[in-house]
Amino acid sequence: MNTSEKFLYLMAGTGIGAALGILFAPRTGQEMRSSIANQAQRGMDKISEKVEEGKKYVQEHGGGAHAVRSMVDRGKQAINDSVESVRDRFNESVEAGVNEFQTQRGNMPRERGIH
């Protein structure tokens, strides 16, 4: 398994973990946005760390600016793909939650007023 595959698995695992966390730990909107922002920041920090490691590796093992630029471009694309995937899953989860809430609300017996 090469480094880019490991990175993609890491990002996929992060996205799946975030989606499951959102589904099974309901929070207020503000708490959820804060949690998502914190997770995104941790992910970006990890990515920055990996990019720096990659740059050092290329410098130590040869390769010019083109190789580094190519590696950074692939990393950026992987990040963009991962962010879009997490955003799509999040939106789908929210939509499913809203639909389920509306379904459950529709199944609740209506109270009759006193006349």
N, C-alpha and C positions, 0 to 999 in steps of 0.2 A: 504494500500500500504506500503510495507516494505522499508527499507532504500536502499537495493540493487536495487529494482525496480525504486525508485526515482533516484538513481544514473544513472541507465541505460537510463532512460528518459532524464536526464540532458545531458548525453553524446550524445544521439541520436539528441536531439534538437540542441546541439552545432554543430554536424556534418552537420545537415540539414541547419542550419543558415550559416555555413561557405560555403557550396556548393551554396546556394542562393546568398550569397554575392559575390562570385566569378562570378557567372553567370550574375548578374545584375550590377555589378560595375567593368567593364573591366579596367584593369590597365596594366602597363608595366610588363614584366616578373620579374624584380627586385622588384618592388613595391608589386607584388602578393606574391613572395617568402617571403618578409619581413613581409607582413600581415599574411601569414600562420604561419610563425615562431612565431610571436607575439601571435596569437590565441592559438597556441600549448603551448606556455609558460604559458599563463594565465590558460589554462586548466590543465596543470601539477601543477601549483601553487594551484589551487582549489582542485585538487586531493590530493596533499600533505596535505593540510589543513584538508580535510575530513579524511584522514588516521590518522592524529594526533588526531582528535576528536574521532575516533573509538578506538584508543589505550587508550585514557583517559577513555572512556566509559567502556571498558572492565576492566580496572584496578579498576575503582570505583565500578563496579557491579559484580566483581568476574570474574574468568576465568584466565587461565594460559597463558603461552607463546604459547601453541598450538592453543588456540582460536585466539590470535592476529595474529599469523603466517597464520592461515587459512583465516582470514579476509583480510590480506595484499595480500595473493595469489589470492583471488577472485578479489580484486581491481586491481591487476596487469593484470589479465586475461581480465577484463572488459576494461581496458585501451588499451591493445593490440588489442582487438576486435574492439574497437571504432576507433583506429588509422587506422587499416586496412580498415574499412568501409569508413572512410573519404578519405583515399588515393584512394580507388577504385572509389568512387563517383567523386573525383576530376579528376582522369584520364579519366573517362567516359565523364565528362563535357568538358574537353579539347578536347577529340576525337570528340565529337559532334560539338564543335565549329569549329574545323578544317574542318570537313566534310561539315558543313553548309557554311563556307567561300568558300571552293572549289566549292560547288554547286552554290553559288551566283556568284562567279567569272566566272564559266562556262556559266551562263545565261546572262552575260553582253555582249552587242553587241560589236563586234570587230571593231575598227576603221580601215578604209582603208587608206593606204598610198597614198600620192599625186604622180602621175606618169606624 
